[in-house]
Amino acid sequence: MERATATVVVAGIGGLAVGSLVSPPDPASQLTVWPIAFAGCLPLAYWLVRRGM
């Protein structure tokens, strides 16, 4: 359960960072891009948490 929580948190933060970089500086646009960026960051977050980083 802790790994799953850590994976979601890391992917969420990564998704926010990616969304702010690739979308216009409009909060509505960033929130529209965030779910896609979150889903894209999940494999990387899983890998990072699995490795213990």
DOSELO-360002 format. One record per atom (N, C-alpha, C): atom name; residue number from 0; x, y, z; residue in one letter. Coordinates in steps of 0.2 Angstrom, whole numbers, plus 5000, padded with zeros to 4 digits. Each point is the difference from the previous one (the first is absolute). Layout:
// DOSELO-360002
<rec><atom>CA</atom><nr>NUM</nr><X>X</X><Y>Y</Y><Z>Z</Z><rest>A</rest></rec>
...
//
This chain:
// DOSELO-360002
<rec><atom>N</atom><nr>0</nr><X>5004</X><Y>4994</Y><Z>5000</Z><rest>M</rest></rec>
<rec><atom>CA</atom><nr>0</nr><X>4996</X><Y>5006</Y><Z>5000</Z><rest>M</rest></rec>
<rec><atom>C</atom><nr>0</nr><X>5004</X><Y>5006</Y><Z>5000</Z><rest>M</rest></rec>
<rec><atom>N</atom><nr>1</nr><X>5006</X><Y>5000</Y><Z>5004</Z><rest>E</rest></rec>
<rec><atom>CA</atom><nr>1</nr><X>5004</X><Y>5006</Y><Z>5000</Z><rest>E</rest></rec>
<rec><atom>C</atom><nr>1</nr><X>5004</X><Y>5001</Y><Z>4993</Z><rest>E</rest></rec>
<rec><atom>N</atom><nr>2</nr><X>5001</X><Y>4995</Y><Z>4996</Z><rest>R</rest></rec>
<rec><atom>CA</atom><nr>2</nr><X>5003</X><Y>5001</Y><Z>4994</Z><rest>R</rest></rec>
<rec><atom>C</atom><nr>2</nr><X>4995</X><Y>5003</Y><Z>4995</Z><rest>R</rest></rec>
<rec><atom>N</atom><nr>3</nr><X>4994</X><Y>4998</Y><Z>5000</Z><rest>A</rest></rec>
<rec><atom>CA</atom><nr>3</nr><X>4995</X><Y>5002</Y><Z>4996</Z><rest>A</rest></rec>
<rec><atom>C</atom><nr>3</nr><X>4999</X><Y>5008</Y><Z>5001</Z><rest>A</rest></rec>
<rec><atom>N</atom><nr>4</nr><X>4999</X><Y>5002</Y><Z>5007</Z><rest>T</rest></rec>
<rec><atom>CA</atom><nr>4</nr><X>4999</X><Y>5007</Y><Z>5002</Z><rest>T</rest></rec>
<rec><atom>C</atom><nr>4</nr><X>5006</X><Y>5004</Y><Z>4997</Z><rest>T</rest></rec>
<rec><atom>N</atom><nr>5</nr><X>5006</X><Y>4997</Y><Z>5001</Z><rest>A</rest></rec>
<rec><atom>CA</atom><nr>5</nr><X>5006</X><Y>5004</Y><Z>4998</Z><rest>A</rest></rec>
<rec><atom>C</atom><nr>5</nr><X>5000</X><Y>5001</Y><Z>4993</Z><rest>A</rest></rec>
<rec><atom>N</atom><nr>6</nr><X>4998</X><Y>4995</Y><Z>4996</Z><rest>T</rest></rec>
<rec><atom>CA</atom><nr>6</nr><X>5000</X><Y>5000</Y><Z>4993</Z><rest>T</rest></rec>
<rec><atom>C</atom><nr>6</nr><X>4995</X><Y>5005</Y><Z>4997</Z><rest>T</rest></rec>
<rec><atom>N</atom><nr>7</nr><X>4994</X><Y>5000</Y><Z>5003</Z><rest>V</rest></rec>
<rec><atom>CA</atom><nr>7</nr><X>4995</X><Y>5005</Y><Z>4998</Z><rest>V</rest></rec>
<rec><atom>C</atom><nr>7</nr><X>5003</X><Y>5007</Y><Z>5002</Z><rest>V</rest></rec>
<rec><atom>N</atom><nr>8</nr><X>5003</X><Y>5001</Y><Z>5006</Z><rest>V</rest></rec>
<rec><atom>CA</atom><nr>8</nr><X>5002</X><Y>5007</Y><Z>5002</Z><rest>V</rest></rec>
<rec><atom>C</atom><nr>8</nr><X>5006</X><Y>5002</Y><Z>4995</Z><rest>V</rest></rec>
<rec><atom>N</atom><nr>9</nr><X>5005</X><Y>4996</Y><Z>4998</Z><rest>V</rest></rec>
<rec><atom>CA</atom><nr>9</nr><X>5005</X><Y>5002</Y><Z>4996</Z><rest>V</rest></rec>
<rec><atom>C</atom><nr>9</nr><X>4997</X><Y>5001</Y><Z>4993</Z><rest>V</rest></rec>
<rec><atom>N</atom><nr>10</nr><X>4996</X><Y>4996</Y><Z>4998</Z><rest>A</rest></rec>
<rec><atom>CA</atom><nr>10</nr><X>4997</X><Y>5001</Y><Z>4993</Z><rest>A</rest></rec>
<rec><atom>C</atom><nr>10</nr><X>4995</X><Y>5007</Y><Z>5000</Z><rest>A</rest></rec>
<rec><atom>N</atom><nr>11</nr><X>4997</X><Y>5001</Y><Z>5005</Z><rest>G</rest></rec>
<rec><atom>CA</atom><nr>11</nr><X>4996</X><Y>5006</Y><Z>5001</Z><rest>G</rest></rec>
<rec><atom>C</atom><nr>11</nr><X>5005</X><Y>5007</Y><Z>4999</Z><rest>G</rest></rec>
<rec><atom>N</atom><nr>12</nr><X>5005</X><Y>5000</Y><Z>5004</Z><rest>I</rest></rec>
<rec><atom>CA</atom><nr>12</nr><X>5005</X><Y>5005</Y><Z>5000</Z><rest>I</rest></rec>
<rec><atom>C</atom><nr>12</nr><X>5003</X><Y>5001</Y><Z>4993</Z><rest>I</rest></rec>
<rec><atom>N</atom><nr>13</nr><X>5002</X><Y>4994</Y><Z>4997</Z><rest>G</rest></rec>
<rec><atom>CA</atom><nr>13</nr><X>5003</X><Y>5000</Y><Z>4994</Z><rest>G</rest></rec>
<rec><atom>C</atom><nr>13</nr><X>4995</X><Y>5003</Y><Z>4994</Z><rest>G</rest></rec>
<rec><atom>N</atom><nr>14</nr><X>4994</X><Y>4998</Y><Z>5001</Z><rest>G</rest></rec>
<rec><atom>CA</atom><nr>14</nr><X>4995</X><Y>5002</Y><Z>4995</Z><rest>G</rest></rec>
<rec><atom>C</atom><nr>14</nr><X>4998</X><Y>5007</Y><Z>5001</Z><rest>G</rest></rec>
<rec><atom>N</atom><nr>15</nr><X>5001</X><Y>5003</Y><Z>5006</Z><rest>L</rest></rec>
<rec><atom>CA</atom><nr>15</nr><X>4999</X><Y>5007</Y><Z>5000</Z><rest>L</rest></rec>
<rec><atom>C</atom><nr>15</nr><X>5006</X><Y>5004</Y><Z>4997</Z><rest>L</rest></rec>
<rec><atom>N</atom><nr>16</nr><X>5006</X><Y>4997</Y><Z>5001</Z><rest>A</rest></rec>
<rec><atom>CA</atom><nr>16</nr><X>5006</X><Y>5003</Y><Z>4998</Z><rest>A</rest></rec>
<rec><atom>C</atom><nr>16</nr><X>5000</X><Y>5000</Y><Z>4992</Z><rest>A</rest></rec>
<rec><atom>N</atom><nr>17</nr><X>4998</X><Y>4994</Y><Z>4997</Z><rest>V</rest></rec>
<rec><atom>CA</atom><nr>17</nr><X>5000</X><Y>5000</Y><Z>4993</Z><rest>V</rest></rec>
<rec><atom>C</atom><nr>17</nr><X>4994</X><Y>5004</Y><Z>4997</Z><rest>V</rest></rec>
<rec><atom>N</atom><nr>18</nr><X>4994</X><Y>5000</Y><Z>5003</Z><rest>G</rest></rec>
<rec><atom>CA</atom><nr>18</nr><X>4995</X><Y>5004</Y><Z>4998</Z><rest>G</rest></rec>
<rec><atom>C</atom><nr>18</nr><X>5001</X><Y>5007</Y><Z>5000</Z><rest>G</rest></rec>
<rec><atom>N</atom><nr>19</nr><X>5004</X><Y>5003</Y><Z>5005</Z><rest>S</rest></rec>
<rec><atom>CA</atom><nr>19</nr><X>5002</X><Y>5007</Y><Z>5000</Z><rest>S</rest></rec>
<rec><atom>C</atom><nr>19</nr><X>5005</X><Y>5001</Y><Z>4994</Z><rest>S</rest></rec>
<rec><atom>N</atom><nr>20</nr><X>5004</X><Y>4996</Y><Z>4998</Z><rest>L</rest></rec>
<rec><atom>CA</atom><nr>20</nr><X>5005</X><Y>5001</Y><Z>4995</Z><rest>L</rest></rec>
<rec><atom>C</atom><nr>20</nr><X>4997</X><Y>5000</Y><Z>4993</Z><rest>L</rest></rec>
<rec><atom>N</atom><nr>21</nr><X>4995</X><Y>4995</Y><Z>4999</Z><rest>V</rest></rec>
<rec><atom>CA</atom><nr>21</nr><X>4998</X><Y>4999</Y><Z>4993</Z><rest>V</rest></rec>
<rec><atom>C</atom><nr>21</nr><X>4993</X><Y>5004</Y><Z>4998</Z><rest>V</rest></rec>
<rec><atom>N</atom><nr>22</nr><X>4997</X><Y>5002</Y><Z>5005</Z><rest>S</rest></rec>
<rec><atom>CA</atom><nr>22</nr><X>4994</X><Y>5004</Y><Z>4999</Z><rest>S</rest></rec>
<rec><atom>C</atom><nr>22</nr><X>5000</X><Y>5007</Y><Z>5001</Z><rest>S</rest></rec>
<rec><atom>N</atom><nr>23</nr><X>4996</X><Y>5004</Y><Z>4997</Z><rest>P</rest></rec>
<rec><atom>CA</atom><nr>23</nr><X>5000</X><Y>5007</Y><Z>5001</Z><rest>P</rest></rec>
<rec><atom>C</atom><nr>23</nr><X>4999</X><Y>5002</Y><Z>5007</Z><rest>P</rest></rec>
<rec><atom>N</atom><nr>24</nr><X>5003</X><Y>5006</Y><Z>5002</Z><rest>P</rest></rec>
<rec><atom>CA</atom><nr>24</nr><X>4999</X><Y>5002</Y><Z>5007</Z><rest>P</rest></rec>
<rec><atom>C</atom><nr>24</nr><X>4993</X><Y>5002</Y><Z>5003</Z><rest>P</rest></rec>
<rec><atom>N</atom><nr>25</nr><X>4996</X><Y>4996</Y><Z>4998</Z><rest>D</rest></rec>
<rec><atom>CA</atom><nr>25</nr><X>4993</X><Y>5001</Y><Z>5002</Z><rest>D</rest></rec>
<rec><atom>C</atom><nr>25</nr><X>4998</X><Y>4994</Y><Z>5004</Z><rest>D</rest></rec>
<rec><atom>N</atom><nr>26</nr><X>4997</X><Y>5001</Y><Z>5007</Z><rest>P</rest></rec>
<rec><atom>CA</atom><nr>26</nr><X>4999</X><Y>4995</Y><Z>5004</Z><rest>P</rest></rec>
<rec><atom>C</atom><nr>26</nr><X>4995</X><Y>4995</Y><Z>4997</Z><rest>P</rest></rec>
<rec><atom>N</atom><nr>27</nr><X>4995</X><Y>5002</Y><Z>4996</Z><rest>A</rest></rec>
<rec><atom>CA</atom><nr>27</nr><X>4995</X><Y>4996</Y><Z>4998</Z><rest>A</rest></rec>
<rec><atom>C</atom><nr>27</nr><X>5004</X><Y>4995</Y><Z>4995</Z><rest>A</rest></rec>
<rec><atom>N</atom><nr>28</nr><X>5004</X><Y>5003</Y><Z>4996</Z><rest>S</rest></rec>
<rec><atom>CA</atom><nr>28</nr><X>5004</X><Y>4995</Y><Z>4995</Z><rest>S</rest></rec>
<rec><atom>C</atom><nr>28</nr><X>5004</X><Y>4995</Y><Z>5003</Z><rest>S</rest></rec>
<rec><atom>N</atom><nr>29</nr><X>5003</X><Y>5003</Y><Z>5006</Z><rest>Q</rest></rec>
<rec><atom>CA</atom><nr>29</nr><X>5005</X><Y>4995</Y><Z>5003</Z><rest>Q</rest></rec>
<rec><atom>C</atom><nr>29</nr><X>4996</X><Y>4994</Y><Z>5004</Z><rest>Q</rest></rec>
<rec><atom>N</atom><nr>30</nr><X>4994</X><Y>5002</Y><Z>5002</Z><rest>L</rest></rec>
<rec><atom>CA</atom><nr>30</nr><X>4996</X><Y>4995</Y><Z>5003</Z><rest>L</rest></rec>
<rec><atom>C</atom><nr>30</nr><X>4997</X><Y>4995</Y><Z>4995</Z><rest>L</rest></rec>
<rec><atom>N</atom><nr>31</nr><X>4999</X><Y>5002</Y><Z>4994</Z><rest>T</rest></rec>
<rec><atom>CA</atom><nr>31</nr><X>4998</X><Y>4996</Y><Z>4994</Z><rest>T</rest></rec>
<rec><atom>C</atom><nr>31</nr><X>5006</X><Y>4995</Y><Z>4998</Z><rest>T</rest></rec>
<rec><atom>N</atom><nr>32</nr><X>5006</X><Y>5002</Y><Z>5000</Z><rest>V</rest></rec>
<rec><atom>CA</atom><nr>32</nr><X>5006</X><Y>4996</Y><Z>4998</Z><rest>V</rest></rec>
<rec><atom>C</atom><nr>32</nr><X>5002</X><Y>4996</Y><Z>5006</Z><rest>V</rest></rec>
<rec><atom>N</atom><nr>33</nr><X>4998</X><Y>5001</Y><Z>5006</Z><rest>W</rest></rec>
<rec><atom>CA</atom><nr>33</nr><X>5003</X><Y>4997</Y><Z>5006</Z><rest>W</rest></rec>
<rec><atom>C</atom><nr>33</nr><X>4998</X><Y>4992</Y><Z>5000</Z><rest>W</rest></rec>
<rec><atom>N</atom><nr>34</nr><X>4994</X><Y>4998</Y><Z>4998</Z><rest>P</rest></rec>
<rec><atom>CA</atom><nr>34</nr><X>4998</X><Y>4993</Y><Z>5000</Z><rest>P</rest></rec>
<rec><atom>C</atom><nr>34</nr><X>5004</X><Y>4996</Y><Z>4995</Z><rest>P</rest></rec>
<rec><atom>N</atom><nr>35</nr><X>5002</X><Y>5003</Y><Z>4995</Z><rest>I</rest></rec>
<rec><atom>CA</atom><nr>35</nr><X>5004</X><Y>4997</Y><Z>4994</Z><rest>I</rest></rec>
<rec><atom>C</atom><nr>35</nr><X>5007</X><Y>4999</Y><Z>5003</Z><rest>I</rest></rec>
<rec><atom>N</atom><nr>36</nr><X>5003</X><Y>5006</Y><Z>5003</Z><rest>A</rest></rec>
<rec><atom>CA</atom><nr>36</nr><X>5006</X><Y>5000</Y><Z>5002</Z><rest>A</rest></rec>
<rec><atom>C</atom><nr>36</nr><X>5001</X><Y>4995</Y><Z>5006</Z><rest>A</rest></rec>
<rec><atom>N</atom><nr>37</nr><X>4995</X><Y>4999</Y><Z>5004</Z><rest>F</rest></rec>
<rec><atom>CA</atom><nr>37</nr><X>5000</X><Y>4996</Y><Z>5006</Z><rest>F</rest></rec>
<rec><atom>C</atom><nr>37</nr><X>5000</X><Y>4993</Y><Z>4998</Z><rest>F</rest></rec>
<rec><atom>N</atom><nr>38</nr><X>4996</X><Y>4998</Y><Z>4995</Z><rest>A</rest></rec>
<rec><atom>CA</atom><nr>38</nr><X>5000</X><Y>4993</Y><Z>4997</Z><rest>A</rest></rec>
<rec><atom>C</atom><nr>38</nr><X>5007</X><Y>4999</Y><Z>4997</Z><rest>A</rest></rec>
<rec><atom>N</atom><nr>39</nr><X>5003</X><Y>5005</Y><Z>4996</Z><rest>G</rest></rec>
<rec><atom>CA</atom><nr>39</nr><X>5007</X><Y>4998</Y><Z>4997</Z><rest>G</rest></rec>
<rec><atom>C</atom><nr>39</nr><X>5005</X><Y>5000</Y><Z>5005</Z><rest>G</rest></rec>
<rec><atom>N</atom><nr>40</nr><X>4999</X><Y>5003</Y><Z>5006</Z><rest>C</rest></rec>
<rec><atom>CA</atom><nr>40</nr><X>5006</X><Y>5000</Y><Z>5005</Z><rest>C</rest></rec>
<rec><atom>C</atom><nr>40</nr><X>4999</X><Y>4993</Y><Z>5005</Z><rest>C</rest></rec>
<rec><atom>N</atom><nr>41</nr><X>4994</X><Y>4997</Y><Z>5000</Z><rest>L</rest></rec>
<rec><atom>CA</atom><nr>41</nr><X>5000</X><Y>4994</Y><Z>5004</Z><rest>L</rest></rec>
<rec><atom>C</atom><nr>41</nr><X>5005</X><Y>4995</Y><Z>4999</Z><rest>L</rest></rec>
<rec><atom>N</atom><nr>42</nr><X>5002</X><Y>4998</Y><Z>4994</Z><rest>P</rest></rec>
<rec><atom>CA</atom><nr>42</nr><X>5005</X><Y>4995</Y><Z>4999</Z><rest>P</rest></rec>
<rec><atom>C</atom><nr>42</nr><X>5007</X><Y>5002</Y><Z>5003</Z><rest>P</rest></rec>
<rec><atom>N</atom><nr>43</nr><X>5001</X><Y>5006</Y><Z>4999</Z><rest>L</rest></rec>
<rec><atom>CA</atom><nr>43</nr><X>5007</X><Y>5003</Y><Z>5003</Z><rest>L</rest></rec>
<rec><atom>C</atom><nr>43</nr><X>5000</X><Y>5000</Y><Z>5007</Z><rest>L</rest></rec>
<rec><atom>N</atom><nr>44</nr><X>4994</X><Y>5002</Y><Z>5003</Z><rest>A</rest></rec>
<rec><atom>CA</atom><nr>44</nr><X>4999</X><Y>5001</Y><Z>5007</Z><rest>A</rest></rec>
<rec><atom>C</atom><nr>44</nr><X>5001</X><Y>4993</Y><Z>5003</Z><rest>A</rest></rec>
<rec><atom>N</atom><nr>45</nr><X>4996</X><Y>4995</Y><Z>4997</Z><rest>Y</rest></rec>
<rec><atom>CA</atom><nr>45</nr><X>5001</X><Y>4993</Y><Z>5002</Z><rest>Y</rest></rec>
<rec><atom>C</atom><nr>45</nr><X>5007</X><Y>4997</Y><Z>5000</Z><rest>Y</rest></rec>
<rec><atom>N</atom><nr>46</nr><X>5003</X><Y>5002</Y><Z>4995</Z><rest>W</rest></rec>
<rec><atom>CA</atom><nr>46</nr><X>5007</X><Y>4998</Y><Z>5000</Z><rest>W</rest></rec>
<rec><atom>C</atom><nr>46</nr><X>5005</X><Y>5003</Y><Z>5005</Z><rest>W</rest></rec>
<rec><atom>N</atom><nr>47</nr><X>4999</X><Y>5007</Y><Z>5001</Z><rest>L</rest></rec>
<rec><atom>CA</atom><nr>47</nr><X>5003</X><Y>5003</Y><Z>5005</Z><rest>L</rest></rec>
<rec><atom>C</atom><nr>47</nr><X>4999</X><Y>4997</Y><Z>5007</Z><rest>L</rest></rec>
<rec><atom>N</atom><nr>48</nr><X>4994</X><Y>4999</Y><Z>5002</Z><rest>V</rest></rec>
<rec><atom>CA</atom><nr>48</nr><X>4998</X><Y>4998</Y><Z>5006</Z><rest>V</rest></rec>
<rec><atom>C</atom><nr>48</nr><X>5002</X><Y>4993</Y><Z>5001</Z><rest>V</rest></rec>
<rec><atom>N</atom><nr>49</nr><X>5000</X><Y>4996</Y><Z>4995</Z><rest>R</rest></rec>
<rec><atom>CA</atom><nr>49</nr><X>5002</X><Y>4993</Y><Z>5000</Z><rest>R</rest></rec>
<rec><atom>C</atom><nr>49</nr><X>5008</X><Y>4999</Y><Z>5002</Z><rest>R</rest></rec>
<rec><atom>N</atom><nr>50</nr><X>5003</X><Y>5005</Y><Z>4997</Z><rest>R</rest></rec>
<rec><atom>CA</atom><nr>50</nr><X>5008</X><Y>5000</Y><Z>5001</Z><rest>R</rest></rec>
<rec><atom>C</atom><nr>50</nr><X>5002</X><Y>5003</Y><Z>5007</Z><rest>R</rest></rec>
<rec><atom>N</atom><nr>51</nr><X>4995</X><Y>5003</Y><Z>5003</Z><rest>G</rest></rec>
<rec><atom>CA</atom><nr>51</nr><X>5001</X><Y>5003</Y><Z>5007</Z><rest>G</rest></rec>
<rec><atom>C</atom><nr>51</nr><X>5003</X><Y>5007</Y><Z>5000</Z><rest>G</rest></rec>
<rec><atom>N</atom><nr>52</nr><X>4998</X><Y>5004</Y><Z>4995</Z><rest>M</rest></rec>
<rec><atom>CA</atom><nr>52</nr><X>5002</X><Y>5007</Y><Z>5000</Z><rest>M</rest></rec>
<rec><atom>C</atom><nr>52</nr><X>4995</X><Y>5004</Y><Z>5003</Z><rest>M</rest></rec>
//
